[in-house]
Every structure is written in C-alpha cells, then in structure tokens.
Amino acid sequence: MHASGRWDFESHTANLHQRERVSASGRFGDPLTQLIWIRSKRRLETDAEFRDRVRHDLLASIGIMREHGLPRPALFAYPFSESFGAPPYSASAYANRLIHRLFAAAMTNYLDPAVPVSRREAAGGTISRLEITGADTAATVFRRLAEMTSLPACDVAALSDRRRWQTEGGKAAAIRTAGRRVVFRRSHSRWAYAAFAPGATADWDSYRLTTTVRHLDYLANPSATIIVRLGSRSQLNVRVANHYVEVTVGDIRRGKLVLARGLPATAAHRVSVRVVRARTVLLIDGKLVLRRRAAPGPPSPGGFPLAGLRARRQPALPRRPGVTGPRAAS
C-alpha cells in the first residue's frame, strides 16, 4: 500500500487505543489523556508514572513503523478524540504538548462535520479528522469527502443547494431555499439553526454577508441570529429583533456579550456583516453598529450559520428609551 504512493501510515499510539480503568469505582477512560488505575497497588498512577508511560508508548509507535520499513510518522491521530482543548496543567495537556513535539500535526474529531485543512488548523497544528468506520461504504466516504471540500467564497450559487445547509448535529436543516433566500420551515420547535456548508466554508475570509430579516413582530418578539467566523476564536453572533440588537463573541449559547442596544422598531432590518482578516464590521439598516478586531494570533476564518427564535405571543415588552414601537389599535 505504501509503495503505491496512495497511502501513508501514521501514529495512533502503540497500545493506548483501548479504554482502561481510570478510577477506584471501575470507571473506564482514555489512557492517553487520563491517569489509569493500578490494580495491584490499588491507586491511580502518579503524574510521573503517567508521563513515563505515555512517552514510551508514543516513541514505540514511531519505532514500530520504522521496524517495518516505513518512514517515520509525521502525523498523529488521537484515540477517542478526547484530548483537544485540555486545561493547561492536566494529564491530557501533557500528552498534547508531547504529541506536538514528536509530530508535525495531530488529527482529532473536534469539529463535526470534519473541516478541510485550513490556515486555522495549520496554525494550531491540529487537523480535523474524517473518521471512517465499518458502516461506511465507498459512496458514503466520497460523499463526506465532497462535503468537506472547500468552497470559494464567491460561489453564491451553492447557497440554493438545501443539502449544504446543516443543523448543529450535522443533519439536514429544515429550510426552504429560493436563489439566495433562506426560510426556516414551520415546526413545533422554537429554535431553528442552519449552517451553510460548515466544513466547506471553514477557511472563508474576506467576505460580506448581507440579508434582510423579516417578520419581526413587536409583540411576539421573534429574533434572528447571524453568525460569522464559525468555530473560530472570533466567532461573532449577531441577534436582531424588532427593536434591539445583541452581539456576543464565542459559543452561540455561552458567548461573551459585547454589544446590546436599541433599534428603531420595525418588522424588518437590513443586516450586513463584513469579515476581513483583522476585523469584523456590522451595519444595520445602513448604519455602523460595531467594528471589532479579530482575536490576535492565528487567523480566525469561518463560514456562517443562520439561527432563529420563533415567535411566541406574549404581552408587549417594555419599551426601551428612544425606541418607538407600533401603535396598537383597539
């Protein structure tokens, strides 16, 4: 296989891809990222024992390849994909540091669906892995490869392809498309989410997203959220309602609030977000609302999802100072 030039062989540890006991109670976990239970001594291994065990295993994984006449492995694939983003002083973090010293890059399933190799992944030395299992066929493998192949930012024709819009879990999103128009289908769920080709747009930068959010009823108070730089440290979430806008940075549910302000009350708002390498610029109804610098360090590219909180009839919200609401007719 290696001689064909079509395949190469990399490290997946020598003997750390089996779950091991990691507690006195019998709980099992990943032996690459956790201290294991030493049954003969009725205790967890020490940090020094952990480091020695992991170091010997990773070096052995390199030696085994060379003993079989293969080149020294340059890449590493994490068993169980559990070690990405570990706290700095944990056993997992030590394994991460050692892996990045021994290998050029590591592969993990930290983002699903897998994303193409991009500037973001290259800068961090961690590459998204497309996992192949016994349930896969040639057709499913090539379909999944196509899903993670990068799209050019100028390919707006692909926006109308409903198969490219996905939920947070990677399933087909419940939307209708007509050209560049995207409409969430009616359902019993109050929350709707659709990301446009999250794998194929992971390296997007220098693009502008402009849309009109409609049907923003003042009393029911639905909202729409436009997200840019998906999955990066500079992910920006812009939530627009009838008479206010909120902007958070980071995870859509737990992000840090950076802006909250009133808007002139209206059933539709024109939202434009410009993403360039160093900053993100937000305009609403043609007026500048926010200009925010991207996080320092590696690039923060990423595509865009759309999300919506569906309308629910409720008493009129208190009017914010300087915000004009519709006049109710008796």
JOSUL-V701518 format. One record per residue. SS is DSSP state (H for helix, E for strand, C for the rest). Layout:
BEGIN
SS / SS
END
This chain:
BEGIN
C / C / C / C / C / C / C / C / C / C / E / C / C / C / C / C / C / C / E / E / E / C / C / C / C / C / C / E / E / E / C / C / C / C / C / C / E / E / C / C / C / C / E / E / C / C / H / H / H / H / H / H / H / H / H / H / H / H / H / H / H / H / H / H / H / H / H / C / C / C / C / C / C / C / E / E / E / C / H / H / H / C / C / C / C / C / C / C / C / C / H / H / H / H / H / H / H / H / H / H / H / H / C / C / E / E / E / E / C / C / C / C / C / C / C / C / C / C / H / H / H / H / H / H / C / E / E / E / C / C / C / C / C / C / C / C / C / H / H / H / H / H / H / H / H / H / H / C / C / C / C / C / C / C / C / H / H / H / H / H / C / H / H / H / E / E / C / C / C / C / C / E / C / C / E / E / E / E / C / C / E / E / E / E / C / C / C / C / C / C / E / E / E / E / E / E / C / C / C / C / C / C / C / C / C / C / E / E / E / E / E / E / E / C / C / C / C / C / C / C / C / C / E / E / E / E / E / E / C / C / C / C / C / C / C / E / E / E / E / E / E / C / C / E / E / E / E / E / E / C / C / C / C / C / C / E / E / E / E / E / E / E / C / C / C / C / C / C / E / E / E / E / E / E / E / C / C / C / E / E / E / E / E / E / C / C / E / E / E / E / E / E / E / C / C / C / C / C / C / C / C / C / C / C / E / E / E / E / E / C / C / C / C / C / C / C / C / C / C / C / C / C / C / C / C / C / C / C / C / C
END
